[in-house]
Structures are given as C-alpha cells and as structure tokens.
Amino acid sequence: MTVQVSAAEEKYPLRSVDLITEIYFIATPQFRGLVHRGDWFEIKARVDDNWSATITNFQLRDRNLLDETYLQYENTASVTKAGRLRSIFGFGKWTDLFYNVMSRNPMIRSLPVLDQYSLLNFTSGGETHFYRDGWELALQVGDSQLSDRQFLPGRANAIQARLQAPIGDGQLGLNVAKVDKGTFGPGGEVFGLDFRRIAKRVQLRAEVLGSRGSGLTSKGYYADLTYRLPGNHRTQVGVRLEEYAMGVTSTRLMTAGMRYVPIPQLAFTLNYGWTPKFGVLEQKAQSGYAPPPGYGGTLLGWSLQTMLAFRFKT
C-alpha cells in the first residue's frame, strides 16, 4: 500500500510511516495443533533524518502489554532513545531474539537473573549509544519495575552499560547491570559477555551471564550456530546449546531448528529440543523463589511456529 503525502499539507512533513503487524501460531506437546499465540503491532513514524517515534504492542492469549515505545534521535555517531525500552544487555534487539531458527528466547534471557528480575523486563527511561570505527558504548538508566501498560517511570532503579568491540569478522560485547531493591527482590549486579561472528552463510552467537546479590542469583550460557542454505538465503538451519542455574534449579538443553521463509510475509520455524547427556549439573541449595524445575521439560520435543507478517508504508 502506497499513499502520497503532500509536504505542503504538513507543518513537519513525514518522511515515512511504517505499519507492521505480525500474527503468531504455535504447536508444541503442551499446545496441540497450531494455537494462536499472539499478535504484535508496531507503528514507526520518521520526521526527518534524525527524529523518529515508535509505538509497539504485544497481545498474547491472556495478556496485553506495551512493547517498545519511544522517541529516538540519531545521527552518524550516536542514537538516543527515551520511553519504554528493551534491555541493551547482550543481544536484546527484537531481530536478534525472534528472527532466527529458534522460536523462543534462551533460558538465561527469559528466566530470572536476580530473584524475579529478568532481562525481558522493560525499562522506562533513556539510553544512548555511541559508535566509532566498529566500537559501541551504550548506557541505559530507568525504572524496570513496570506494569504491562506503564510508559512513564516511577523511580530510576536500574542502570545498564555495554561496550562492544570489533574482533576481526566478529563482535565482542561486555555488559554490566546494577538493579536496586524492588518488588522483584533485593537486587544486585548482572554481568555478561557475548560474541557474534558472521562468515558467509555461517553465524555463531553466544552469551554467558552471571549475577550476584543478597538474594537468589543465577548463571548460564547459550551458543547458537546457524547456517543459511545455498540457493535459498531465507532458509536457515542451526543448533543451540544452553544451560541455566538458579537456586535449586539446573537445566541443560539442546535444540535443533530450521526457519523457512517461502515469501516475505510468511515464516515457519521448526524446533526439536532434548537434554544432552554430558557432565554434571551443579546444584545449589538456596532458600526462596526459584523457577520451576520442570521448566526445561516444556521445551523438549517438537515445536512448530508460524508467523504471518504484514507491512504497510505511507
């Protein structure tokens, strides 16, 4: 859909407006058949080369939440955002998390890293990224104790910093976060190291995370190795090895997957998860909250996700 907009009719003429909607269906041993999982919607308006605004919403089967919603200023050396933001810790971008051969987030990113605090928590506040010669320095400050529809911050309780450096054909990232005491627990610090390398059709991506604090802490890692098949750049296969430990919970999982995109508006992601038998998982006896020990079991076996995507530009 293309709509011509007369610049004379606009005080601040819009360079572009993008509307994107995605519909997700999933089938797993727990959800027989392709069950409607959720709807994602985003509108992005760009005023000029520097200013843009983004509003995003995610409707799940039993939950409606405001996704990333922010005002952005950018130039060739920096990007600054203010609003409801995703984490800058490691691979926190939407495309890194969902547009790959795995139909879900790694456990260390989706489960708590400090008591009930997760890297999937949104932060209401601001962040700035500086870029130079392949290097990136990012800082985010704000309120991470948000309700599903909350946009404005209450008080600043979390700070995150990231330093990314070029390493040959790859990128190495160092991350640190400080979380104050809140409704999710006494808080603490989170540390992470990530690496990504893309060489022709092969991509390697890995993260290792750990936390410390007076409450429950966690540690874990994951590594993704993916390959784009020759002759069809939209078809990608890969494997993921991951491990997560918190409290009395220790889980290791291996996942093989394939993502097939026959047309830009349609994608199929097929996964199979199993428990690899090597080494011994360390058990830590801690009191208090810990994720259900059976969580990893819900990721075992076959799963299929279908995504329908529609994009409109004005």
N, C-alpha and C positions, 0 to 999 in steps of 0.2 A: 504494500500500500504506500503510495507516494502522494503527498499533499504539498502544494506550493504555498509558501507563506510570503506575503508581501512585506518587505522590510519597512516600507513607508507606514504600514499599519501598526508597527510595533515600536514602542519607545526604546526598548532594549531588544533588538531583533535576535531571535533564537537561531543559532547556527544549526542545531539539530535537537530532536526529541526522539528517544528510543523507548519503545514499549516492549517488554519481554515477558512472556508467561510460559511456565513450564508445568506439566502435569506428570506426576509420578505414580507408577503402579509397581507393586512388588509381590512376589510369590516366594515363600520360604516354608520349611516344615511347620512353622507356627502359623503361617497365613497361607492356607491352601488356595490356589487359584490366584489370578492377578488382582490383588486387592488395591483399591485406590488409596494411596498412601498420603498424598498431599499435593498442594498447589503453591507454586512460587511465582511472585509477580514483582516486576521492577519497572520503574519509570526513571529515566535519566534525561535531564534537560541541560544542554550546554549553551551558555550565553555567548561566550567568545572563546578565544584560545586558552584563557586562564581559569574562568569560573564555570562551575557546573554544580548541579544538585541531583541527589539520588534518593529515591524513596522505594523501599522494598518490604514485602510482606510475605509471610510463610503460613499457609493454612494446612495444619495437619488434621488427622481424623478427629482428634479430641482436644486440639489446642490451636489457638490463633496467636501468632506472635509477630511483632515488628522486627524485621530483619535490618540489615544495614540501612541507615537513613542519615544522610549527612550532606553538608555543604563543603565543596572542595575548591581549593585554589592551587594551581600548578604552573610551573614554568620549567625551563630546561634543567634546572638544578635542584628543584625541590617540589614536594607535594605536601599540602597541609589540609587536614580534614577536621571538621567539628560536627558532633552529633552522636548518633548511636553507632558504634563501631565494632568490628570484629577484632580479634586479637592480632597483634603483629608478631606474636611469638611463633617462630618457626614458619611452617607452611600454613598460614592462616587464611589465604585467599580462597574465595569460593571456587575458582577454577582448579586450584591445587587439591581441594578436598573432594570435589564431586565429579569432575570431568576426567575420570581415569578409569582403569579397568576394575577398580574395587568400588562396590556400590555403597560403602559405608566408611566412616572415619576410622582411623586406627584407635585402639582401645585407650592408649595413653593420651589421646587428644579428646576423646568423648567421655571417658570416665574421670572422676575427680583426681586432681593432682595434689590438693590440700583439703582434707576433710571433705566438704561438699562443693568446693570450688573447682570448676572445670575450665579448660581453655576454650570451651564453646560458649562461656559466659560472654555477654555483650558488655561493652564499656561505654558509658555516656560521658563524653569529654572531648579531648582533642589529641591529635597526633601529627607529627611532622616527619617527613622522610627527606634526607639529603643524599644526593647522588653525585659521584665524581669518579671518572675513569674505572667504572665497574664496581666501585665501592658504594655501600649504602649504610647510612646511620639513621636509625629511626627511634623515636621516643613517643610513648603514649601515656597519658595521665587522665584519670577519671574515676567514675563511680561504677563498680562492677556488680553491685547488689541491685539489680534492676528487675522490675516486673516485666511480664510479656509485652506490654504495650508502652512501657515507660521510655520517654525520649530525653527529658531533661535530667541532669544529675542531681542527687541529693547532696552527697559529700564525696570528695575525692578519697578513695581508699585503696587504689591500685595504681602502680606505675610499672611500665614495661619498657625495655630498651633492647635494641637489636643492632648488631654490627655484622654486615655481610661483606665478604672479600672475594675477589676473583681468584680462583685456583686453576690455572690452565683453562680447560674447557668447562670447568665446573665452578660452583659457588659454595663457599663455606660460611655458615652463619653461627653467631654466638648470641644467645638470648638470656635475659635475666628479668625476673619479675618480683616485685615486692607487694604483698597483699596484707592489708591491715586486718585486725579483728573485725568480724562481722557476723551476720546471721548464718553464714556457712561455716563458721568455726573461728579458732583463734588466729588464723592467718599464718604467714611465713614467707619463705622465698622459694622460687622455682628457677631452675637453671636448665639450659638446653643447648645442644649442639646439633646442627643439621648440615647436610651436604647434598648437593644435586649436581649431576653431570649428564649432559645430553651429547651423544655422539651418533650422528646419522639417525638410525632408527631405534637406537637403544637409549633408554633413560634409567638412571639409578638415582633414587631418592631415599634418604634415611634421616631419622631423627632419634636422638637419645635424650631423655628427660629425667630429672630428679628434683625432689623438693625436700625442704627441711622446715621444721617449726615445732611448736609445743603440742600440736595435735597430731592427727594422723598424717603421714607423709606417704609419698609414692615414688616409684621409679619404673622405668620401662624404656622400650625402644621399638622401632619398626623399620623395615627396609623394604622398599618396592623396587623391583626390577621389571621393566616393561619393554616391549618390542613392537614396533609398527611393521606390519606385514608388507612386503614389496607388492606393488601393483594396486594397493588399496590403502592409501595413507590414513583412512578413517578407521581401519581395523587394527586393534591393539590387543596384545596378549601380555600376561605378566603374572608374577607371583609376589606375595608379601609374607614375610616372617615377622612376627611381633610378640612382645612379652610385656606383661603388666603385673605389678605387685603393689598392694596396699593393704595394710592391716593383716588379716589372716587370709587374704585373697591373693593367689598367684595363678596367672593364666598365661599359657603359651598357645599360639595359634598360627597355622599356616593356611594361606588362602591362594588359590589359583583362579584367575579370571580372564575374561575376554569381553571387550567392548566393541560392538559393531554398529556403525552409523551408516545405514543404507542411503539416507538422504539427510540434509542438514537439520530437518525438523524431527527426526526420529532416531532414537538410540536404544540398543539392547545391551544390558550388562549381565553376564552370566558368571556366577561365582561358585566355588566349592571350597569349604573350609574343613580342616582336620587338625588334630593335635599331633605334632611331631614328637617322636619318642627319642629324645637325647637329653643328657644332662639331668640335673635335679633342680626343681624349683625351690628357691629358698622360702621358708615360711616364717613370718614374723608375727608373734602374738602381741597384739595391741588391743587396748580396750576402746570402745566407742564405735562409731559408724564405719562400716566397710561395705563396698559394693557386694552384691550377692555373689557367692562363689560360683553359682551356675551361670553367670552372665556369658562366659565364653562359650558355653554349650549352645546358646541361642544363635551363635554364628557358625555352627558346624553344619555340614551337609550342603545341599544345593540351594541356591537362591537366584532369582531372576528379577531384574528391574528393567522396566520400560519407561522411557522418558519421551514425552511429546513436547516440543518447543516451538513457540511461535514468536516471531519478531516483527514489529511494525515500526517504520521510520517515517517521520514527518519532516 
